[in-house]
Amino acid sequence: MSYYKKQIMDENNINRALTRISHEILEKNKGTKDLVLVGIKTRGVPLANRVWEKIQEIEGVELGIGILDVTPYRDDLSKGEEGGEKTGYQLPFSVENKRVILIDDVLFTGRTVRAALDALMDMGRPRLIQLAVLIDRGHRELPIRADYVGKNVPTSRSEVVAVNLVEIDGEDQVLIGEEEKVAK
């Protein structure tokens, strides 16, 4: 039995949103010169791979793509928890003077993105950093906004948005539910 009250995106909606985001990235950046994609672990990684594939289909070029684990850079770890060594990335390229597109599943408070920005700055000085998210649910705690959004979903603070992706969860869908009703 599902604890989520409704599905807000299905496989087709997710695919359309990622196709639109891919086209918007190309349009805003006037092509692919010095463009690299960086997926934020966990669900940002398969989303980045999908955007990478769509851009490859559209432009016929392969972009650099990497993975960023922002855990060591989080400012909201519980006291006593350690962020660990700051090497949570797999970037087969330098970010120096690149146009970096950070990709994540849900933009909520902005703290994950802030951690990702800190991590990228530790690696070099990109020309610019843009943010693409599948879902923007509001409730920012930091002055961060996405450049590319698949779907804006106004939520209450007590609601939970779950992005399920076939690569991790076996199916593509975005669900919304109440926090106290969702199994932990």
VEXDREN-2710 file (C-alpha; in Angstrom, 1 decimal):
% VEXDREN-2710
k/r/px/py/pz
1/MET/0.0/0.0/0.0
2/SER/1.4/3.4/-1.0
3/TYR/1.6/6.2/1.6
4/TYR/1.8/8.8/-1.2
5/LYS/-1.4/10.6/-2.0
6/LYS/-0.9/11.2/-5.7
7/GLN/1.4/10.8/-8.7
8/ILE/2.3/14.2/-10.1
9/MET/4.6/13.0/-13.0
10/ASP/4.7/9.7/-14.9
11/GLU/7.4/8.3/-17.3
12/ASN/6.1/10.4/-20.2
13/ASN/6.0/13.6/-18.2
14/ILE/9.5/13.1/-17.0
15/ASN/10.8/12.3/-20.5
16/ARG/9.1/15.5/-21.9
17/ALA/10.5/17.6/-19.1
18/LEU/14.0/16.4/-19.6
19/THR/13.7/16.9/-23.4
20/ARG/12.6/20.5/-22.8
21/ILE/15.4/21.1/-20.3
22/SER/17.9/19.7/-22.8
23/HIS/16.7/22.1/-25.5
24/GLU/16.7/25.0/-23.1
25/ILE/20.3/24.3/-22.0
26/LEU/21.4/24.3/-25.6
27/GLU/19.5/27.5/-26.4
28/LYS/20.6/29.4/-23.3
29/ASN/24.3/28.4/-23.8
30/LYS/24.2/28.8/-27.6
31/GLY/25.4/25.3/-28.2
32/THR/27.8/22.9/-26.4
33/LYS/31.1/24.8/-26.3
34/ASP/32.8/24.3/-22.9
35/LEU/29.6/22.8/-21.6
36/VAL/29.7/19.9/-19.0
37/LEU/27.0/18.2/-17.0
38/VAL/27.4/17.3/-13.3
39/GLY/24.8/15.1/-11.6
40/ILE/24.3/15.5/-7.9
41/LYS/24.2/12.1/-6.2
42/THR/21.9/10.2/-6.0
43/ARG/19.0/10.9/-8.4
44/GLY/20.7/13.8/-10.1
45/VAL/23.1/11.3/-11.7
46/PRO/20.7/9.3/-13.8
47/LEU/18.9/12.6/-14.7
48/ALA/22.2/14.0/-15.9
49/ASN/22.8/10.9/-17.9
50/ARG/19.4/11.3/-19.6
51/VAL/20.1/15.0/-20.4
52/TRP/23.5/14.0/-21.7
53/GLU/21.9/11.4/-24.1
54/LYS/19.3/13.9/-25.3
55/ILE/21.9/16.6/-26.0
56/GLN/24.0/14.0/-27.8
57/GLU/21.0/13.1/-30.0
58/ILE/20.2/16.8/-30.7
59/GLU/23.7/18.1/-31.3
60/GLY/25.6/14.9/-32.2
61/VAL/28.4/15.7/-29.7
62/GLU/29.4/14.1/-26.4
63/LEU/29.7/16.4/-23.5
64/GLY/31.8/15.8/-20.4
65/ILE/29.6/14.3/-17.6
66/GLY/30.5/13.8/-14.0
67/ILE/29.1/12.8/-10.5
68/LEU/29.2/15.0/-7.4
69/ASP/28.6/13.7/-3.9
70/VAL/28.0/16.7/-1.7
71/THR/27.7/14.9/1.6
72/PRO/31.1/16.2/2.8
73/TYR/30.0/19.8/2.1
74/ARG/26.6/19.7/3.8
75/ASP/26.0/22.2/6.6
76/ASP/23.0/20.4/8.0
77/LEU/24.6/17.2/9.2
78/SER/23.8/16.3/12.8
79/LYS/26.3/17.3/15.5
80/GLY/28.9/14.5/15.7
81/GLU/28.4/13.4/12.1
82/GLU/31.4/13.9/10.0
83/GLY/31.2/15.1/6.4
84/GLY/34.2/12.9/5.6
85/GLU/37.0/13.7/3.2
86/LYS/36.1/16.2/0.5
87/THR/36.6/13.9/-2.5
88/GLY/33.0/12.9/-3.3
89/TYR/33.2/13.6/-7.0
90/GLN/34.0/11.7/-10.2
91/LEU/34.7/14.4/-12.8
92/PRO/36.8/13.2/-15.7
93/PHE/37.4/16.8/-16.7
94/SER/38.5/20.1/-15.1
95/VAL/35.8/22.6/-14.2
96/GLU/38.2/25.4/-14.9
97/ASN/36.5/27.9/-17.3
98/LYS/33.7/25.5/-18.1
99/ARG/30.0/26.1/-18.3
100/VAL/28.8/23.7/-15.6
101/ILE/25.2/22.4/-15.5
102/LEU/24.4/21.0/-12.1
103/ILE/21.5/18.5/-12.3
104/ASP/19.4/17.3/-9.4
105/ASP/16.0/15.8/-8.8
106/VAL/14.3/18.2/-6.3
107/LEU/15.1/21.7/-5.3
108/PHE/13.7/22.4/-1.9
109/THR/15.7/24.4/0.7
110/GLY/18.7/25.0/-1.5
111/ARG/21.2/23.5/0.9
112/THR/22.2/20.6/-1.4
113/VAL/22.9/23.1/-4.2
114/ARG/24.9/25.3/-1.8
115/ALA/27.0/22.3/-0.9
116/ALA/27.4/21.5/-4.6
117/LEU/28.6/25.0/-5.4
118/ASP/31.1/24.8/-2.5
119/ALA/32.4/21.5/-3.9
120/LEU/32.7/22.8/-7.5
121/MET/34.6/25.9/-6.3
122/ASP/37.1/23.6/-4.5
123/MET/37.8/22.0/-7.8
124/GLY/38.4/25.2/-9.8
125/ARG/36.8/28.2/-11.2
126/PRO/34.0/27.5/-13.7
127/ARG/33.0/30.2/-16.2
128/LEU/29.5/29.8/-15.0
129/ILE/27.3/27.3/-13.1
130/GLN/23.7/26.7/-13.9
131/LEU/21.1/24.5/-12.2
132/ALA/18.6/22.1/-13.7
133/VAL/16.1/20.3/-11.6
134/LEU/13.2/18.0/-12.3
135/ILE/11.1/19.4/-9.5
136/ASP/11.1/22.8/-7.8
137/ARG/8.9/22.5/-4.7
138/GLY/9.7/25.9/-3.1
139/HIS/10.5/26.6/0.5
140/ARG/14.0/28.0/-0.1
141/GLU/16.2/28.7/2.9
142/LEU/18.9/30.2/0.8
143/PRO/18.8/32.6/-2.2
144/ILE/19.1/29.9/-4.8
145/ARG/17.0/29.3/-7.9
146/ALA/17.0/26.9/-10.8
147/ASP/17.8/28.0/-14.3
148/TYR/15.9/25.0/-15.8
149/VAL/12.9/23.4/-14.1
150/GLY/10.9/20.3/-15.2
151/LYS/7.9/21.1/-13.1
152/ASN/7.1/23.6/-10.3
153/VAL/5.2/21.9/-7.6
154/PRO/3.9/24.1/-4.8
155/THR/4.0/22.1/-1.6
156/SER/3.5/22.5/2.1
157/ARG/6.4/22.0/4.4
158/SER/4.8/18.8/5.7
159/GLU/4.6/17.2/2.2
160/VAL/7.2/14.9/0.8
161/VAL/8.1/14.7/-2.9
162/ALA/9.6/11.4/-4.0
163/VAL/11.3/11.1/-7.4
164/ASN/11.5/7.5/-8.5
165/LEU/13.8/6.7/-11.5
166/VAL/14.0/3.4/-13.3
167/GLU/17.8/3.3/-12.9
168/ILE/17.4/3.3/-9.1
169/ASP/13.8/2.4/-8.2
170/GLY/12.7/0.3/-11.2
171/GLU/10.1/2.9/-12.5
172/ASP/9.8/6.5/-13.4
173/GLN/7.4/8.6/-11.4
174/VAL/7.2/11.6/-9.1
175/LEU/4.9/11.2/-6.0
176/ILE/3.7/13.6/-3.4
177/GLY/2.5/12.7/0.1
178/GLU/2.3/13.8/3.7
179/GLU/5.4/13.5/5.8
180/GLU/3.7/11.9/8.9
181/LYS/2.0/9.3/6.6
182/VAL/5.1/8.3/4.7
183/ALA/6.9/5.2/6.0
184/LYS/10.4/6.0/7.2
END
